[in-house]
Amino acid sequence: MTSSDMDIDEGEGPSEFEGGAYWFRQGAKGAFCLPTLILMMAFVGFTSLAREVGLTLTEVLLMSLFMWALPSIVVLTGAMSAGAGLIPAAIAVALSAVRLMPMTVALMPVLRDEKRTKTWHMLIVSHFVAVTAWVFAMRNLPSMPRAARLPFFAGFGSTVHFVVLCSTALSYIVLPAVEGPIAAGLVLLTPIYFMFSMYQASRTSGDRAALILGLILGPVFYHFFPGADLLLTGFVGGTVAFAGWLFATRRAEL
């Protein structure tokens, strides 16, 4: 779904007073899309893994509510199943969540309206920054009016959050346990979607080269440096891709 697909009637725009509520509703409507369905299925896979670890429904919902990003939840679940202590588990989750920092830094200037945005507004919506919401926002928000972006993203993020929480609870109660490989495959749906969306939304050849190098270097670093594979893949692949793109760009300008 793109901003041009959204059901916004021309000539019936909201007034200054009701603009925020209007765009919040539009964001809530935009949440019913393919990315949300993919995320719901990924959380179905997580509920199966959580059952095997012995997590209760309350624990699953609290983790989903307060942590939200699925990779961090899976890391915490794995740490609990391995009997890791509180401090190692916290460090593992924090390292997993570090990837969200540059995503948040990139998104906040897009959302901010200098005339209206308050700090607490940004703190609230930053909770919804995860792969699905970030990709959707970066593809749709830049073409929207500045004043509409924050309420739209708040409506989108909160609705996705609520829908996924409901589907997670339902799948935990109703669905039988899913086979391990199938559950793992469902969990991987979100990063797969993220990868293809990022490739489609890439603006330069350097962006595409970074994604391709990540796919190549990831298994290599995992084999030789399993504890630091993700960090090395991002640093080396991103650096090489940027350096190559910068060299090619400057050479073309000569």
ABEGO torsion letter per residue (X at the ends): XBAAABBBBBGABBBAAAAAAAAAAAAAAAABBAAAAAAAAAAAAAAAAAAAAGBBAAAAAAAAAAAGBAAAAAAAAAAAAAGBBAAAAAAAAAAAAAAAAAAAAAAAAAABBAAABBAAAAAAAAAABBAAAAAAAAAAAAABBAAAAAAAAAAAAAAAAAAAAAAAAAAAAABBBBBAAAAAAAAAAAAAAAAAAAAAABABAAAAAAAAAAAAAAAAAAAABAAAAAAAAAAAAAAAAAAAAAAAAAAAAX
